[in-house]
């Protein structure tokens, strides 16, 4: 079966957003093609797919940090402090 790169790209972005995927390796699992086809079409190199993955990662990180900030758990607050602090 022949797959169009643009169609696979659109399906990849939809899968990333729907399933909150973080890694490029996971994207191929949600497509109707094989992993080999995914890489043969060089979907792993497309900026649109990389940007969609980055958006999910950043959104998740921000949500986690917000939850950590609101918690009374000392371990979470220390972890957050280490993440947001600088050497100064």
ABEGO torsion letter per residue (X at the ends): XBBBAAAAAAAAAAAAAAAGBABAAAAAAABABBAAAAAAAGAAABAAAAAAAAAAAAAAAAAAAAAAAABABAAAAAAAAAAABBAX
